[in-house]
């Protein structure tokens, strides 16, 4: 497996640096970065997966039409998630994608 690109939001709603504080299109749960990745890398979002450890990751995936895998951790409530799959760790998530 290899990574073709990485996308990151520099801003934060509670940031202290004026240019990097406040609302931003590229922060999750908004799907902006997934749409940019799809355009740059010619991805079929309907056949793509997003792995995350927070419900905002699942919401981002849903907003972009991507299937979501939620990795369990201290912050997750697996009873109230809309993720397609709940995985015990990153390795487990990757295994689910491999058989899907």
Phi, psi and omega in degrees: 000147178219159176260133178264338181194164175224140181233138188214146175257122180278337183277161176214137182305329181254021182296158181256347177269120188310314183292337184248022179239159181097186181292150182213139179296331187269009176266144174292147020269007176292143184271013186311308183295328176292322177293320177296315178300317180298318180291316183288326187251006180055052181269146171265102185299328180293340178255008185258164180235150171233128178254130179210169182243012179222157180296334176295331175293318178296317179297320178298313179300313180300317182296333181263356182079027181255146176286141186246139170240126178258124177270125181297142172198187183296341184265351187268144172243093187292346178283338185239038180250152175256014179296146177295320183224143170248123184250153180282334178197179184297319179300318178297319179299315179298321178299320178297320179294321181297334181257355183282000000 
